Amino acid sequence: MDAILESAKSWLTDFFDPSVKKEIQHLIENDTDELQDRFYKNMEFGTGGMRGVMGVGTNRINKYTLGKSTQGLSNYLKKTYGDSGVKVVIAYDCRHNSDTLARTVAEVFSANGIQVYLFSALRTTPELSFAVRYLGCHAGIVLTASHNPPEYNGYKVYWTDGGQIVPPQDGEIIAEINTLSFEDVNFKADENLIELIDTKVDEAFIEASVANGNFKAAGKDDFKIVFTALHGTSITAIPEVLERSGYKNVTIIEEQAKPDGDFPTVESPNPEEPEALSMAIKKAKEIQADMVVGTDPDSDRLGIAVRNLDGEIELLNGNQTMVLMTKFLLEKQKEKGFKGNEFVATTIVSTPMLEKMATAYEVDFKTALTGFKWIGKMIKDFPQQQFVGGGEESFGYMVGDFVRDKDAVTSTLLACEIAADAKAKGSSFYKDLIDCYVDYGFYKEKLVSLTKKGMDGAAEIKQMMVDFKENPVKEIDGSKVIIVDDYNTSTSKNLVTGEVSEIDIPKSNVLIYTTEDGTRMAARPSGTEPKIKFYFSINAALDKAENFKKVNQQLDAKIGRILSEFNLG
């Protein structure tokens, strides 16, 4: 507690605003528990940059923690690219303080002699990724906390290629930040170096989204879409992209169209959660729509719901959407002719079904750690290869390489193209997905997240991972574990042969167990939220589409048994 108190008292100097000092003094005198939570650690970069609760303290998102990160990044950019000519672009989402925090970040960059392009109003994360290369910038920043609760905000850093920072830049930037004290931050803006941007970049991004996501599907006039922005940034792009691509029957949920950091109509602005799309699904039932699309606040994730075999609207998960999107893109590439250098990509906790599909199409398959920055890195690392598409189970997808992060704008258009085309041919998005199960195996996934907040929660999550390593899982639903992949030690152990091989991707705190029947269970602490996540994947053969319901029930029962086994039901 002494170190925490010392850290807190360092915020009582004249460098900090009077209101900040007043709040710190109040916590020191009246609320040691809150003081401890705010100062027990420094805000850290995770898989998506820096994200946390807003407020005063080293473990909070505020003017000073973001200022220090920006000062460190400024120093690093100038060391890397020289003292002059460095350019950055900044975007922000709908969250509370995003606009003012973005302005603060711009001011620190400008104070360090760096040219800043600052969006004049909120924009999507994929547009920020696009803008980095479009404007010839050396880096980009977006102020967002994705789908986290209203009290959160965050800071994602993009590099020259338009992708999020990866090794070695991330470690080098963090090392630079760690050499600084808060008093080293230069907040004295040079307004001549801050340029507001808007419609020119918007137009280029929308044109590129249409060019990459529009495959001139049939049946658009007869295809009804319900779209919800969930109070986020996608309202600035998706309606326009759909309109330019020929979709006239688009119903926007007006109650959720206005950007609002309180997200007043949902428990969580996360399209992974069925509740978030409940208003849109209700509207789809009323007007007999074909598809529901909802996006998270910064518009990099999308959730879709389509009509199932019984005509009911059903929310699909990220794995299901990713499978059919990739299948569609591979078919389109096949029509043009494969050049032999194509690849698709996903993450280690996403469905194994994508690899089966890639093998069938004879295209290269790559897998990466969780976090879309690793997929973006592949495009940079393999310039001689063509990225077709790829995604992750957490409702993110990327179409081609014009954006280097998950992109709900273009992916929304792609999903509509697939569904409209299928309907025009007498099928449906859902039926086409079942056909994939027949062709590549019926894979079904389940994600369980446990939230453990604060310092005690972080310790509990750490101990759970230790327990899994010290007392490894022996079997899952009666099927023996035969492979243990420990990404923290970069080792894959075959329990049948005793052979240990190296995992050739960066280290991460992830454990994956695979059984004889192909069941897979992964355990992973989140890099951006106070959660530990468990990913389950099971599979069965599906000989024909007519047996889908029966096999689906069998797989549901299996998942139920597994969750009970792990006390997660």
N, C-alpha and C positions, 0 to 999 in steps of 0.2 A: 504493500500500500504506500510505502514511502516514495517509491519510484513514481507511482501514479500521481501522488500529491505534488511531487517536484515537477512533473511534466505539466500538470494543471497550472501551477503557480507561474510557469514560464510564459503563460498566456496573459499575465497581468501587467506586462510592460506596456509602455506608451505606443509600441508598434501596433498593438491591437485596438480595434474600435472600442469606445467607451461602453457600448451596449454589450459587447463580448466580455469585457472585463467584469462588468456588473453581474452577468449571468454566471461566470466562472466562480466569482466570490460567493454568490448565493449557493452554488452547489457544494463548495468547500465547507461552508458553514452549516448547510441544512440537508444535503442528500448525498451521502458518501457512496451509496450503491449506484446512483446515476452517474456520479463523477467517475467511478471506477469503470463503468461500461464505456464512457466516452473517451477515456484516456489509457485504458489498459494495453492498447496497441495502436499502431499507425494504420491508416487506411491502406490496403494493399491492392496490387493488380492481381486479378484472377484471370479466368479464361476469356472474359469479355472486357478486360480493362479494370477500372476502379468503380465500384458500386457500393452504396450503403445508405444508411439513414441520414437525412439532412439534420444539421444542428451544429452546435459549438463543440469543438474537441478534436483530437487527433484521429479518433475512430469515427469521424463523421464527415459527410460531404459539406463543405462550406467554402467560402472565399479563400481561406488560407490553405486548406489542404489541396484544393484545385490550383491555387496560385503557386504553391510549392512544386507541384507536379509539372505545371506549365513552365516554370522557371527552369527546372531540370531539363525538360524537353527542349526548351529554347537553347540552353547551353549545348545540349547534345547535337541539335540540328546545325548550329554554327560551327561546332568542331568537325562535323561530318561534311558539311557543304560550303563552309566558309562564312565570313562575316557579312557578306552582301548577297542579295538576290534570293534569299530563302523565302519561300511562300507557303502559307498554310490556309486551309479553308475550314470554317467552323459552321456546324449546324446544331440545332437543338429541337427537342420535342415539346410535348404539351405539358410537361410536369411543372409543378410549382417551382419557381426560381430558375427554371431552365434558361429563360431569356436573360436574366440578370447575371447568372453564372457564366453563360456564354459570352456576355459582354466583358466580364472580368477576365476571362481567359484571353479574349481578343486584346484587351488592354495590356496584359502581361507580355504577350507575344510582341505587340507593337513597341512596348517599352524597351524591348531587346533588339529593336531594329529589324523585325521580321514583318514582311508584307502579309496582311490578313484579309481574306475574303470571308465576310460574315453574312450568312443568309439573313435577310431582313425580317423574316418571320419563320415559324416552325416548318420543318421539312423532314422527309423520311430519311432513315439511316441509309437505305440503298442509294438515294440521290447523293448523299454525302460521299459514299464510296465512289460513285461515278464521277463526282465533281473533282476529286483529287487528281485524277488523270486528265479529265477534260480541261481543267484550268492549269495543268502543268505544275501542280503543287508538290512540295516535298513531304508534306504530312497533312492529315486531316483530323479533326476532333468532332465528335458528336456528344452532346449533353443528353443523356438518356439513362433510364434504369429499366429499359425494356418493359416487361410485364409485371415488375415488382409492385408492391402496395404503394399508395400515394405518398407515404413519408420518405420514400427512397428517391435518390437521383444518382447519376453516375457520369462517367467520363471515359469514352472509348477512343483510343488512339489508332489512327490509320497511317500507313506508310506510303511511300512514293508510288507503289504499284496499285494502290487503292484497297489493299487488304489490311486487316488488323495487324498490329505489330506482333512479330514472332521472333524467336532467337535468330541472331544474337542481339537484335535491336532492343527487345524488351528488357533483357537483363542489363544491358549497358545503360539504357535510359533509367531504369530503377536505381542502378548504382550511382548515376549522376544525381538523381533526386535525393538519395540518401546522404550525399555529401553536404547538403544544404540545411540551413536552419530557416525558419520562417522569415527571419529578418533579412535574408538574402533575396527575397522576392521583390522584384521591381514592379510596382503597381502604377508607375507614372506613364500613362498612355501617350503615344504619339498618334494623334487622330489622323494625321496625313497618311498613315500606313494602314488604316482600317477602311476597307471599301465594302459597302453593302451590295449584295448580289441577290437576284431573284429570277425574273422571267426568262432571261437568256439561258441560264443553266436549266431551268425547269423545262423549257421547250426541247433542249437537246436530250435531256433525260427521258422525257415522255416519248419522243421520237425513237430513241434507242430501245425503250421498253416495248413499244409496239413492234418494232422491227424484229426483236428477239423472241417475242411471245405470241405473235399473230401468225398462225399457219393457215389462214383463210379457210377455217372450218365451215362446213355446210350447216344450215339450220339455225343460224343466229337469230333470224327474225322470229323464230318459234321457241326461243329459249329464254326462260324467265330466271332472273338472278335476284336474290336478296343480298344486299351488301351492308355490313356494319363496320364502321371505323373504330368502334369501342372508345370513342372520345379522343382518338389519337390522330396521328399525322397523315395517315393514308388517305384521308379525305382530300388532301392536296394533290393527289396523283391518280389514284385508282379509278374514280369515276370518269376522268378524262381519257385515260388509257382504254377503258372499256368502250367508251363512246367512239373513239377514233378507230377502234377495231371492229366496229359494226354492231355492237350490242345495244339495242334500243329498249329492251325490257328489263331495265335495272331499277329495282326499288331500294332506295337508301333508307335505313332506319334513322329518321330525323332526330329522334330523342338521343341518339348516340353519335350524331354527326358532328356536333360542336366539340372542338377540343376542350378538355377539362381535366386538369390534374387530380381532381377528386374522384374521377370515374364514378359518378353518382348512381348510375343505373346497374352496376355490376358489383359483385363481391370482389372479383379480381379481373383486371383487364387482360386476361390470358386466354387466347383462343384454344388452348389445350383443355380448358375447363368447360364442360358442357353448359354450366350455368351462364357463362359469358355470352353464349350465342342463343340463349333461350328466347330473347325478344325477337331476334331475327328468324329463328325457327318457327315461332308462333306466327309471324307474318307470312312466312313461306307456306304454312299450312292454309292460311286464310286465302291466299291468292293462287294456290296451286303452283308454286314456283318449283323449278327443277333443281336449283342449287342455292345453298347459303354459303357466303364467304365472310369471315371476320378476321381482322388483323389486330395485332397488338399495338401499343402506343407509338412505337417508333417504326412500325410497318416493316419489320424484317421477318416476322412469323405470320403464318396464316393458318386458320382452321377452316375446313370445309365440311359441309353436311350435304348429303345427296339422298335421293330416294332409293331405299333398299328393295329387295325382291317383293316385299309386301306393299310397296308404295309409300312406306313411312319414311319421314326424314330421319336420317341416321348420321351422327357425327363420326367422321373417320379420324383415325389417329395419324400422326406424322409419318409413320412407316408405310401405312397403306397409301397415303397420298404420294409419297416419294416413289414408291414402286411403280405406280401407274404413270406418273409424270416421266420417269426415266424410260419406261417401256415406250411411251409415245415419242419421246425425243430420239430414241434409238431407231424406231421404225422410220421416222422422218429422215434420219441420217442414212439409213439403209436404202431408202428410195433414191437419195442423191448419190449413193455409192460410198462405201467405207474406204478410207485411204490407208487404214491399217495403223494409224497413230492416235485413234480416239481413246478416251478413257472416261469412266464414270467414277464417282467417289462417294464415300459415306464415312461414318464414324464407328469406333469400336463397340459402341453400345446400341447401334442401330440394327435393323433386321439383317440377318445373314442372307435373306432372299435376294438382295441386290447383287451379291456376288454370283449367285446361281444364274441370274439373268444376264450379267455381263459375260459369263462363260458361254452361255448359249448364243450370244451375239458375237462372240469372239472379239470382244473389246477388252482393253486393259481395265482392271479393277484396282482401285487404291483405297486404303482405309487409313483413317487418321484418328487422333485423339478427339475427345469431345470439344466442341468449339469450332465455329466455322472458319476461324483464322487459319486452321490447319489445312482446310480444303483450299482456301485462297492461296496458301503457301505452295501447294502442289502445282498450281498454274505457273507460278514464278519459277519453281524448281525444275519443271519439265517443259521448257518453252517449245521444244520440238513436237510436243504432243498437243492434241486438241481436246479441251474439256467440253464434253457434251452436256453434262448436267450432274447434279448430285445434291444430297441433302442429309439431314439428320433427323432422328426420331422426334426431336423437340420442335416439330412443326416448322422447320426451316428448309428452304430449297433455293438453289441458284441455277438459273438457266443460262448456259454459255458463260463467257468470261468478261462481258462488258461491265458488270458489277462484280466486285470481289468479296462479297459478303452475302449472307442469305437475304433474299429479296422477295418480299410479299407482293410487290407491285407487279413484276413480270410473272411471278408464279401464279398470282390470281388470274391473270389473263390466260396463262397456259392451262390452268385447271378448267376454265370456262371453254377453251378451245376443245379440250379432250371430251368434255361432257356434251357440248353442242354437237360435235362431230359424231359421237356415239349415238346420241338420240336420233340424229338424221339418218343413221344407218340401221335403226330399229333396235339398238342396244341401249346401254346406259353406262355411266361411270362405274356404277356398282357391279354390273354384269361383266364389264371389261376387267375389273379387278379380280373377279372370281375366275375368269379365264386365265389370268396370270397365275393363280393358285394351282390350277390344273397343269399349267405348263412348267412351273418352277417349284412346286411344293407349297402347301398351305402353311404359311408361317404366321404365328400370332404372338403378339407382344403385350406385355403389361408393365407399366411403370408405377412404382410406389415411392413416394417422397415422405420422409420424416423430417419435420421442422424442429430444430434445436437451437433456440436463440441465446445470444449473449456468450459470456466467457465460459460459463458452466456447460452450455450447449456445445460449444466448440470442443471442449475437453471430452464430452460424451461421444461426439462423432469420432474424434481421434481414437478413443478407446474401442469403439465398435470395430473400426478397421484393424486395430491391433488384435482384437479377439478373433476376427476372421482369419488372420494370418497364423495366429498361434493355435487355433482350433479349426482347421480347414474343414469345409463341407465335404462329407464323404459320399453322399448320394442325394438326389433330388427326385422325389416322387418314385422311389424305388429303383431309379436308374443310377448306376455307379458313375461318380465323377472320374473322368479319364484324363482331363487336361486342366491344369491350373495356370492361368496367365497372370503374372504379377507385373504390372506395368511400372511399379515403383522400383523394382530391381531389374526390369527389362528381361525377365526370364519367363519362358514357357516350359512347364514340366509335364511330360507324358507319364502319367502314373502307372501305365501298363508296362512300358518298356524301361522307365526310369530315365529316359533321355531328357536332357535339359538343353533348350536352344535359346538363342538370343532374340528378343523382340526389337526390331530395327525401327523404332519410332521413339521420340523423346519420352523421358520418364514422366509418370503421372501416378497419382494415388488411386489406382483402379485395380480391382481384383475381378477376374472373370473365371467362372467354373463352367466346364462343358462336360456333359454326361454321354454315356454310350448311345442314348437315343436322340442325341442332338439338342437336348434341352440346354439352355444357357442361362446363367445367372451372373449379373455383374453388380458389384457394389462400388459406389463412387461418391465421395463428398462433393458437393457443388462448389465451384470456384467463385460464385458471385452471390450465393444466397446461404443462409444458415440451415442448410439441409444436407441429409445423406440420402442418396437415391439408389434404389434397387431396380434393376432392369431384368425382366424375365422374357425369354424367347423360347417358344415351343413350336413343334411342327408335326405335320402328318401328311401323308399322300392324299391327294384328291383326284380320283380317277376320272370323274366327270362332274360338270357343273350341277347336275341334278342332285348330287349328294352333298352339296355345300352345307345345307342346314344341319344335317346329321353330324358331319365331321366338325362343324363349328361348335355344336353342343358338346361333343366329346372334348374338344380343346378347351372350352370354357370350364368344363368340369375339372380338367387337369390343372388349369391355372388356379382354380379354387382350392384344390388339394395342396398345391405348392405354397400358396399364400398362408394357408393354415399351418403348414409345416414350419414356416419361418415366422409364425406369429405376426403376420402382416395383414391378415384378413379382416 
